[in-house]
Amino acid sequence: MGTTLGPFAGLKAVFFDLDGTLVDSARDIHRSLAIALSDLCLRTVSEPQVRYWVGRGASRLIDCTIKSLGADPALHAPLLAQFMLRYQANVCVDSEVYDGVIHCLEYCQAQQLHLACITNKPLLPAKTLLSQLNLLRYFSLVLGGDSLDHRKPHPAPLLHALAYYDILPDQAVMIGDSRNDVEAAHASGMACVALSYGYNHGEPLQACAPDLLLDSLFELF
C-alpha cells in the first residue's frame, strides 16, 4: 500500500492535527472559557486572545489566561476544571470544518491511507468534536494531549502512531498549523505540511521551516 499525496510519494499514512487544521474551534473554546471565568467571578478575555493562545493544550490556555488577567496562579486548577466541564458540554456549537478538509480526507481514504488525528486537546473533547462534525469515521487512531506521557512538540505521539501502523517515518506525513506540529514531525523523522490559516501564536509559519506551506488543503491536489 502506498500512494502520492501532492509532492509526497509512497505514503502509507497521514497524521492530522485537529484545532486550526481540520476544525476552526476557537469560538467554542472562547465561549466555554468565558463562562468558566464568570463562574469563578473573574474578568473575561477576548476571542482574538484565545485564538492566539490555543493549540498547546488546555493547561497552557489556562496559564495564558491567568497571566493575562494578572490573577492568582493558584486559580489554575479550579479554572482548568471548570473550563473542561463547560467545554465538554459545548464542544461543538460554532466549530466548523475548514474548506478542503473533507476533500482531503475522502481522497486519503480512497487511497487506503491510514489516517490518525494527533492533537494536544484532551482525548474526550477531541473525539466528541470529531464525532459531532462527522469526522471521527475517517480516523483509525485518535491521540489526545492526555493519551501519552508527552504531547506535541515532543515526538512521542507521532512515534506512537508510526509504531501503531508499523511504518517508517518516510512513509507518513504530518499536516498541522503550528510550530508544535512541525517540530514534532521533524523530531520523529517525518515531513510536515503546514497550513497558514490556523493557530500559531502569532508566529509566521515560515519561521518553523515546514517542508511545505499551504493556504488550503485543496493545494495538495
C-alpha positions as CSV (number, residue, x, y, z in Angstrom):
1,M,0.0,0.0,0.0
2,G,1.3,3.4,-0.9
3,T,0.4,6.5,-2.9
4,T,1.2,10.1,-3.8
5,L,-0.3,12.9,-1.8
6,G,0.7,16.0,-3.7
7,P,4.5,16.1,-3.6
8,F,4.9,13.2,-1.2
9,A,5.4,9.7,-2.8
10,G,5.0,6.3,-1.3
11,L,2.9,7.3,1.7
12,K,1.1,4.8,3.9
13,A,-0.3,7.2,6.5
14,V,-1.3,10.8,7.1
15,F,-1.4,12.3,10.5
16,F,-3.6,15.4,11.1
17,D,-3.7,18.0,13.9
18,L,-7.2,19.0,14.9
19,D,-7.7,22.6,16.1
20,G,-6.6,25.0,13.5
21,T,-6.0,22.3,10.9
22,L,-9.2,20.3,10.5
23,V,-11.6,22.5,12.5
24,D,-11.9,26.1,13.5
25,S,-12.9,25.6,17.1
26,A,-11.8,28.9,18.7
27,R,-15.3,30.3,19.1
28,D,-16.4,27.4,21.2
29,I,-13.2,27.4,23.2
30,H,-13.6,31.1,23.9
31,R,-17.3,30.7,24.9
32,S,-16.5,27.9,27.4
33,L,-13.6,29.8,28.8
34,A,-15.7,33.0,29.2
35,I,-18.4,31.0,31.1
36,A,-15.8,29.3,33.3
37,L,-14.2,32.7,34.1
38,S,-17.6,34.1,35.0
39,D,-18.3,31.0,37.2
40,L,-15.2,31.9,39.2
41,C,-16.1,35.7,39.2
42,L,-13.1,36.6,37.0
43,R,-12.9,39.0,34.1
44,T,-13.3,37.6,30.6
45,V,-10.8,37.5,27.8
46,S,-11.4,38.2,24.1
47,E,-11.8,35.7,21.3
48,P,-8.7,37.1,19.5
49,Q,-6.7,36.4,22.6
50,V,-8.0,32.8,22.7
51,R,-7.1,32.3,19.1
52,Y,-3.6,33.4,19.9
53,W,-3.3,31.1,22.9
54,V,-4.9,27.8,21.7
55,G,-3.0,24.9,20.2
56,R,-0.8,24.0,23.1
57,G,-3.3,22.2,25.3
58,A,-5.9,23.3,27.8
59,S,-3.5,23.7,30.7
60,R,-1.4,26.2,28.6
61,L,-4.6,28.0,27.6
62,I,-5.4,28.5,31.3
63,D,-1.8,29.6,32.0
64,C,-2.1,32.3,29.4
65,T,-5.5,33.4,30.7
66,I,-4.3,33.7,34.3
67,K,-1.2,35.7,33.3
68,S,-3.3,38.0,31.0
69,L,-5.7,38.7,33.9
70,G,-3.0,39.1,36.5
71,A,-4.9,36.5,38.6
72,D,-3.6,34.3,41.3
73,P,-1.7,31.3,39.8
74,A,-3.5,29.1,42.5
75,L,-6.6,29.5,40.4
76,H,-5.1,27.4,37.6
77,A,-6.5,24.0,38.8
78,P,-10.1,25.2,39.5
79,L,-10.3,27.3,36.3
80,L,-9.0,24.4,34.3
81,A,-11.5,22.0,35.8
82,Q,-14.4,24.5,35.3
83,F,-13.3,25.2,31.7
84,M,-13.1,21.5,30.8
85,L,-16.6,21.0,32.4
86,R,-18.1,23.8,30.3
87,Y,-16.2,22.9,27.1
88,Q,-17.2,19.2,27.2
89,A,-20.8,20.3,27.4
90,N,-20.4,22.8,24.5
91,V,-17.7,21.4,22.4
92,C,-19.4,21.8,19.0
93,V,-21.8,24.8,18.9
94,D,-20.0,27.1,16.4
95,S,-17.0,25.0,15.4
96,E,-16.6,24.5,11.7
97,V,-14.7,22.2,9.4
98,Y,-12.2,24.2,7.2
99,D,-12.6,24.2,3.4
100,G,-10.7,21.4,1.7
101,V,-10.7,19.1,4.7
102,I,-13.4,16.7,3.6
103,H,-12.0,16.6,0.1
104,C,-8.5,15.7,1.6
105,L,-9.9,13.1,3.9
106,E,-12.0,11.5,1.2
107,Y,-9.0,11.3,-1.1
108,C,-6.8,9.8,1.6
109,Q,-9.5,7.2,2.4
110,A,-9.9,6.3,-1.2
111,Q,-6.1,5.8,-1.5
112,Q,-6.4,3.4,1.5
113,L,-4.1,5.5,3.6
114,H,-4.0,5.1,7.4
115,L,-5.4,8.3,9.0
116,A,-4.6,9.5,12.5
117,C,-5.7,12.6,14.3
118,I,-3.0,13.7,16.8
119,T,-4.0,16.7,18.9
120,N,-3.0,18.4,22.1
121,K,-6.7,18.7,23.0
122,P,-7.7,16.2,25.7
123,L,-8.9,13.0,24.1
124,L,-12.6,13.1,25.3
125,P,-13.4,16.5,23.8
126,A,-11.3,15.8,20.8
127,K,-13.3,12.6,20.0
128,T,-16.6,14.4,20.8
129,L,-15.7,17.2,18.4
130,L,-14.7,14.9,15.6
131,S,-17.9,12.8,16.1
132,Q,-20.2,15.8,16.1
133,L,-18.7,17.1,12.9
134,N,-18.9,13.6,11.3
135,L,-15.1,13.4,11.0
136,L,-14.4,10.6,13.5
137,R,-15.2,7.9,10.9
138,Y,-12.1,8.8,8.9
139,F,-9.6,8.1,11.7
140,S,-8.4,4.7,12.8
141,L,-6.3,6.3,15.6
142,V,-7.0,9.4,17.7
143,L,-4.4,10.6,20.2
144,G,-5.2,13.5,22.6
145,G,-2.9,15.6,24.7
146,D,-3.6,13.3,27.7
147,S,-3.2,10.0,25.8
148,L,0.5,9.6,26.4
149,D,3.2,11.0,28.8
150,H,4.2,13.6,26.3
151,R,2.4,15.8,23.7
152,K,3.5,17.8,20.7
153,P,6.0,19.3,20.1
154,H,7.5,16.1,21.7
155,P,7.7,13.4,19.0
156,A,6.2,10.7,21.2
157,P,2.6,10.9,19.8
158,L,3.9,10.7,16.2
159,L,6.3,7.9,17.1
160,H,3.4,6.1,18.8
161,A,1.3,6.4,15.6
162,L,4.2,5.2,13.4
163,A,4.6,2.1,15.7
164,Y,0.8,1.6,15.7
165,Y,0.7,1.3,12.0
166,D,4.1,-0.4,11.8
167,I,5.5,2.0,9.3
168,L,8.6,4.1,8.8
169,P,8.8,7.9,9.2
170,D,9.2,8.5,5.5
171,Q,6.0,6.6,4.9
172,A,3.9,9.2,6.7
173,V,3.4,12.9,6.7
174,M,2.1,15.3,9.4
175,I,-0.4,18.0,8.5
176,G,-0.7,20.8,11.0
177,D,-0.9,24.5,11.6
178,S,1.8,25.4,14.2
179,R,5.3,25.1,15.4
180,N,4.2,22.2,17.6
181,D,3.3,20.1,14.6
182,V,6.4,21.0,12.6
183,E,8.8,20.3,15.5
184,A,7.1,17.0,16.4
185,A,7.2,15.8,12.8
186,H,10.9,16.7,12.3
187,A,11.9,15.2,15.6
188,S,10.3,11.9,14.6
189,G,11.9,12.0,11.1
190,M,8.7,12.9,9.3
191,A,7.9,15.6,6.8
192,C,5.3,18.3,7.8
193,V,2.8,20.2,5.7
194,A,1.9,23.5,7.5
195,L,-1.4,25.3,6.9
196,S,-1.4,29.1,7.1
197,Y,-5.0,29.6,8.3
198,G,-4.7,28.0,11.8
199,Y,-3.4,28.9,15.2
200,N,0.4,29.6,15.5
201,H,0.6,32.0,18.4
202,G,1.3,35.0,16.2
203,E,4.4,33.5,14.7
204,P,4.9,33.4,10.9
205,L,4.8,29.7,9.9
206,Q,7.8,30.2,7.6
207,A,9.9,30.6,10.7
208,C,9.1,27.0,11.7
209,A,10.6,25.7,8.5
210,P,7.8,23.3,7.4
211,D,8.5,21.1,4.4
212,L,5.5,22.6,2.6
213,L,3.4,25.6,3.5
214,L,-0.1,25.9,2.1
215,D,-3.1,28.2,2.4
216,S,-5.6,25.4,1.9
217,L,-5.6,21.6,1.7
218,F,-7.0,21.9,-1.8
219,E,-3.5,22.9,-2.8
220,L,-2.3,19.4,-2.1
221,F,-4.2,18.3,-5.2
